[in-house]
Amino acid sequence: MRLIILLLCVGLVACAGTPEAPVPEPEAPPPVPEARGSAPLAPEPQRDPEPSGPRAEPLQARELEVPREPAPTRPLVEPETPERLPPEPEIIEDARPAAVAPTGTVAGSASIAGSIEVLRNGRPLPFAATFLGQTVVAWRPADGVETPPLPEQTIVTRRSRFFPQTMAITSGTSVRFPNMDTIEHNVFSLTPGHRFDVGLYGQGQGRTHRFDGTGTVELFCNVHPNMAAFLLVLDTPFFASPDDEGNFKLDGLPAGPGELLVWNYRADQPLQRMTLSADEATASGAVVVDITRPTVPQHTNKHGESYRQSRR
């Protein structure tokens, strides 16, 4: 019986276990003494509870990038100073040569006057001044006359045209062909007895050719088939163009017989010849010039080939 009571007491003690140690309470912070004469501290503001979920990173201020202008750089190669072009010569639309004997020619006291009537395919032209300006009247004495060359003449290539398109000169005169275009030109002629080729040259450059002999010389450009000009090379110093009314007068002629020449490259008869005497004050009747030919006749390039073929 005592054994049973002893076992029961041992079991009760085992069930009770070891008592838990008391948890010490946190000590209150010591009171902060208030400073004399100072205002009481304001209570701290109440903070909102932090939201649940991932925390957002605070935005950081970025510096605004101001675009900077690139520093000027010097070219590796200094640009060349453009070459100054020579002054453009005066452009003359028609021949209009003066009927004045060059220095060294013995001038006479005779004169010949007359008029030119210009037609277009047999019909009168209301505005014939241009064709009259392209017409040349010359007097050739039967006994001949000393004919020195003229000072150097100029035919300009500009806007892919020749200016002037017609010109009368004496044999031995040189003509310069300055290029006033930004493109290249190549003046040439295939006229028998006057063949020449000055070659290709560019803006601001020029070529010169001396014209000997006599007759009509056709001038073309090997680059541009629509360019044409015409020269009348004479062995007499007595020539001129009629005025806008078609009237002309040649003064200072030697007396005696000779030939009156009337030339227009677009006429059905480009060169008309009339025999008369310089003693006659006026040529009988008006000389008719009938314009039937195109401004630019059909022609080949300087090689005698079509412009459609490759230029060499």
C-alpha positions in Angstrom: 0.0 0.0 0.0 2.8 2.4 0.9 4.5 1.4 -2.4 1.5 2.4 -4.4 1.2 5.8 -2.6 4.9 6.4 -3.3 4.6 5.7 -7.0 1.7 8.1 -7.3 3.6 10.9 -5.7 6.6 10.4 -8.1 4.2 10.5 -11.1 2.6 13.8 -9.9 6.0 15.4 -9.5 7.0 14.4 -13.0 3.8 15.8 -14.6 4.3 19.2 -12.9 7.7 19.8 -14.7 10.1 22.6 -14.2 8.6 26.0 -13.5 9.2 28.7 -16.3 11.6 31.5 -15.4 9.9 34.9 -15.0 10.4 37.3 -18.1 11.7 40.6 -16.9 9.6 43.6 -17.9 11.4 46.3 -20.1 12.5 49.2 -18.1 10.9 52.6 -18.9 13.3 55.2 -20.3 14.3 57.8 -17.9 12.4 61.0 -18.2 14.1 63.7 -20.3 14.5 66.8 -18.3 12.9 69.8 -19.9 15.1 72.8 -20.6 14.2 75.9 -18.8 12.8 78.6 -21.0 12.4 76.3 -24.1 9.2 75.4 -25.8 7.8 72.0 -25.3 8.8 69.5 -28.0 6.1 68.8 -30.6 4.9 65.3 -30.8 6.3 63.3 -33.7 3.9 63.1 -36.6 2.1 59.8 -37.0 3.5 57.8 -39.9 1.2 55.9 -42.2 1.6 52.2 -42.1 3.9 50.8 -44.8 1.9 49.2 -47.6 2.2 45.5 -48.0 4.0 44.1 -51.0 7.4 45.0 -52.7 8.8 48.3 -51.8 9.3 50.8 -54.6 12.8 52.1 -55.1 13.0 55.9 -54.6 13.3 57.9 -57.8 16.7 59.5 -58.3 17.0 62.9 -59.9 18.8 62.8 -63.2 20.9 65.6 -64.6 19.6 67.1 -67.7 22.1 66.7 -70.5 22.4 69.9 -72.5 23.5 69.1 -76.1 26.8 70.6 -76.8 27.7 72.0 -80.2 30.6 70.2 -81.7 33.8 72.1 -81.8 34.6 73.5 -85.2 37.2 71.3 -87.0 39.6 72.5 -89.6 39.5 70.6 -92.9 42.5 68.4 -93.5 43.0 70.1 -96.9 42.6 73.8 -97.2 40.1 74.6 -100.0 41.6 76.2 -103.0 40.7 79.7 -103.8 38.5 79.6 -107.0 40.2 81.0 -110.0 38.8 84.3 -111.1 37.3 84.1 -114.6 38.2 86.8 -117.1 35.5 89.4 -117.7 32.9 88.4 -120.2 33.3 90.0 -123.6 30.4 92.0 -124.9 27.9 89.8 -126.7 26.9 91.0 -130.2 23.8 89.4 -131.7 24.6 90.1 -135.3 27.5 90.9 -137.6 27.1 94.7 -138.1 30.6 95.3 -139.4 31.6 98.9 -140.0 32.3 100.0 -143.5 35.7 101.5 -142.7 38.9 100.5 -144.5 41.5 99.1 -142.1 44.8 101.0 -141.5 47.1 100.8 -144.5 44.3 100.6 -147.1 44.2 103.4 -149.7 40.6 104.7 -149.6 39.0 106.3 -152.6 36.3 108.8 -153.0 33.6 106.7 -154.6 30.6 105.1 -152.8 27.8 102.7 -153.4 24.4 102.8 -151.6 21.5 100.4 -151.8 18.9 98.5 -149.9 18.2 94.9 -149.0 14.7 93.3 -148.9 14.4 90.2 -146.7 11.8 87.6 -147.5 10.9 84.3 -145.7 10.1 81.6 -148.2 9.1 84.2 -150.7 6.9 86.2 -148.3 7.7 89.6 -146.7 8.8 89.6 -143.1 7.2 92.1 -140.7 10.2 92.0 -138.4 13.3 91.5 -140.6 15.9 93.4 -138.4 17.5 90.2 -137.1 18.0 88.8 -140.6 19.3 92.2 -141.9 21.8 92.2 -139.1 23.1 88.8 -140.3 23.5 90.1 -143.8 26.8 91.4 -145.1 27.3 93.7 -148.1 30.9 93.9 -149.5 32.6 95.6 -152.4 35.5 93.9 -154.3 37.4 96.2 -156.7 38.2 94.5 -160.0 41.9 95.4 -159.6 42.0 94.1 -156.1 43.1 96.0 -153.0 45.5 95.5 -150.1 43.5 93.8 -147.3 45.3 93.6 -143.9 43.8 91.3 -141.2 41.5 92.8 -138.6 42.4 92.9 -134.9 41.5 89.7 -133.1 37.8 89.1 -133.1 35.7 87.2 -130.5 32.9 84.7 -130.8 31.6 83.6 -127.3 30.2 80.2 -126.5 27.4 80.9 -124.0 24.2 79.1 -123.1 25.3 76.5 -125.6 25.1 79.0 -128.4 27.6 81.1 -130.4 27.5 84.9 -130.0 27.4 86.4 -132.6 26.2 83.7 -134.9 27.5 85.5 -138.0 30.6 87.6 -138.6 32.6 89.0 -141.5 36.4 89.2 -141.3 39.3 89.7 -143.6 41.7 86.9 -144.5 44.4 86.4 -141.9 42.2 87.5 -139.0 42.3 85.5 -135.8 39.1 84.7 -133.9 39.1 83.7 -130.2 36.4 81.4 -128.8 36.1 81.9 -125.0 33.9 79.5 -123.1 31.4 81.3 -120.8 29.4 78.1 -120.0 29.9 75.8 -117.0 30.1 72.9 -119.5 32.9 72.0 -122.0 32.8 73.0 -125.7 34.8 71.9 -128.7 34.7 74.3 -131.7 35.6 72.9 -135.1 35.0 73.2 -138.8 34.9 70.7 -141.7 34.6 73.4 -144.4 37.0 72.6 -147.2 40.0 74.9 -147.0 39.2 75.9 -143.5 39.3 72.6 -141.5 40.3 73.1 -137.9 39.7 71.6 -134.4 40.6 73.6 -131.2 39.8 70.6 -128.9 37.8 70.4 -125.7 38.1 73.2 -123.2 36.1 74.3 -120.1 34.7 77.4 -118.4 36.8 80.5 -118.5 39.1 79.0 -121.1 39.4 80.0 -124.7 40.9 78.9 -128.0 42.1 81.0 -131.0 42.2 80.1 -134.7 43.5 82.1 -137.6 41.4 82.1 -140.8 43.2 82.3 -144.0 41.8 82.2 -147.5 38.3 83.4 -148.4 34.7 82.1 -148.4 32.1 80.9 -145.9 33.2 78.9 -142.9 30.7 76.8 -141.0 31.5 76.5 -137.2 30.1 73.8 -135.0 30.6 72.3 -131.5 31.6 68.6 -131.3 29.7 68.3 -128.0 26.4 70.1 -128.8 25.0 69.5 -132.3 22.6 72.4 -132.0 25.4 75.0 -132.0 26.4 76.7 -135.3 28.0 79.9 -136.4 29.1 81.2 -139.8 32.1 83.4 -140.9 32.5 85.2 -144.1 36.2 85.6 -144.8 36.9 88.4 -147.3 39.8 89.6 -149.4 38.4 93.2 -149.3 38.3 95.7 -146.5 35.0 97.3 -147.8 32.0 95.6 -146.1 29.2 96.4 -143.8 25.7 95.3 -142.8 22.4 97.1 -143.6 20.5 99.0 -141.0 17.2 97.9 -139.5 15.4 99.4 -142.6 17.6 97.4 -145.0 19.6 100.4 -146.2 23.4 100.3 -146.7 26.2 102.6 -147.9 29.9 101.8 -148.6 32.1 104.9 -148.6 35.8 105.4 -149.5 35.8 103.0 -152.4 38.3 103.2 -155.2 36.7 104.2 -158.5 36.2 101.7 -161.2 34.4 98.4 -161.8 34.0 95.7 -159.2 31.7 93.2 -157.6 29.0 93.9 -155.0 28.6 90.8 -152.7 25.5 90.2 -150.6 25.8 87.4 -148.2 23.4 85.7 -145.8 24.1 82.1 -144.8 20.4 81.3 -144.5 19.4 82.6 -147.9 18.5 80.3 -150.8 21.6 81.9 -152.5 24.0 82.6 -149.6 26.3 84.7 -151.8 25.0 86.9 -154.5 27.4 88.7 -156.9 26.6 91.8 -159.0 29.0 93.5 -161.3 28.9 97.3 -161.4 31.0 100.4 -161.1 31.8 102.2 -157.9 31.2 105.4 -159.8 27.5 104.6 -159.7 26.1 106.3 -156.7 23.3 103.8 -156.1 22.9 100.1 -156.9 19.9 99.7 -159.1 16.9 98.3 -157.2 16.7 96.4 -153.9 18.6 93.2 -153.5 16.3 90.4 -152.4 17.4 88.0 -149.7 15.1 85.0 -149.3 15.5 83.1 -146.1 14.9 79.4 -146.7 17.5 77.5 -144.8 17.4 76.4 -141.1 19.4 78.1 -138.3 21.5 75.0 -137.8 22.0 72.9 -140.9 22.4 69.2 -140.8 26.0 68.3 -140.1 28.3 65.6 -138.6 30.7 65.7 -135.7 34.4 66.5 -136.2 35.0 62.9 -137.2 32.5 63.0 -140.0 30.2 60.7 -138.0 26.7 61.1 -136.5 26.4 62.7 -133.1 24.5 59.6 -132.0 27.8 57.7 -132.1 30.2 57.9 -129.3 32.5 60.9 -129.3 36.2 60.0 -129.3 
